[in-house]
Amino acid sequence: MVKTWVTLALLLGVALALAAPARAQDHQEARRYFAEGRGYASEERWVEALEAFEASRERVERPATVFNIAAVLIRLGRARDSIAAVDRFMEISDPRADARMRADAEELRAAAEQSLRRVVLTLRPIRAAVEVDGEPIEGSGSERELVLDPGEHSVSVSLEGYETSRFALEPGVDVRAVTLA
């Protein structure tokens, strides 16, 4: 029995020793991608910055990386994703060590919330299904509130036995009645 525990302890020690360089490599790669993301952000190359910050986060999730992802997402018009990233940042950041960044994150979240579009669809029949930009929207009843990122969106309202209604929701539209025929 003791021999088995010793063998297991030795195997665990070897596994940890082999994993340590991998973790060090992950941290090194995360730093490299983070620096790359900052470079792209300084050039306002937001898509490339997001890809680099996400690659950094895949290796090691750090508060600063998640904050930068949130900041880039709002610049890309992805307010809902930005809010989710800010919420994650608040979960993993240290309130004392990251106090200034947390205050900035709260401002970023408020700006993202303010940029969201809220659109109310009034549907007939009330069982109709709604898709926005090809994604199904949960809900039931005659009124459905959509919370959308800024910009134009394509909407599809359908129900078996009826002709599908497809239309674009342009900026400025906040109420739309849809009656399927």
Steps between C-alpha positions, in 0.01 A plus 500: 500500500776748593689405184190582292469846663869570444469395135194721456677792670801459270277484192314811616832679558616411149170617353523831687860549393403443138200733531702788652687586178172482309344750741803728469471475123127583520580813702771602256268449200218684679730800556607495135142492372400771749778729375395423143141592586608831654695577185200433279276704732736797483463481120120466537510160331221369720439160338868407524520641854205285608654187346831564680336573837283189469808291417665641813192419709491141366844446648459690827193692612611827658282794600685746274450273200127461566468877549669563165271248331200692639642832376563363150158332477317829558708662225389220269134575578460185709357663812334186637827303479684795654263497798561127548878560490473785754297273728768231471772759572314602818484134607873434463655835589616600847293796630804653674777426252290580193296789645573748219437244227176393673378863495584515128319169449186639666510800263554266204204286607278808534600617151430153358160487673414843363590397143266199501184521292172394645233412247149378576334271247124456516422164339192340353457206546653503845668157455726632222872429524752782467856488368741792499804478277430128459489430877176387669366734766343354814158620602128465455192716489398785276770744616868411480773736613825462310824628652740550211844632424510832314448493124269336252365149561308252286187355657295197403158425652349162420242243597409180321203556270577871451720693260829602665555873545858621446614858549792718610486687829671825420643733764232719657222239479386404848151355443381276219172314449518174304192312384557174318268416213 
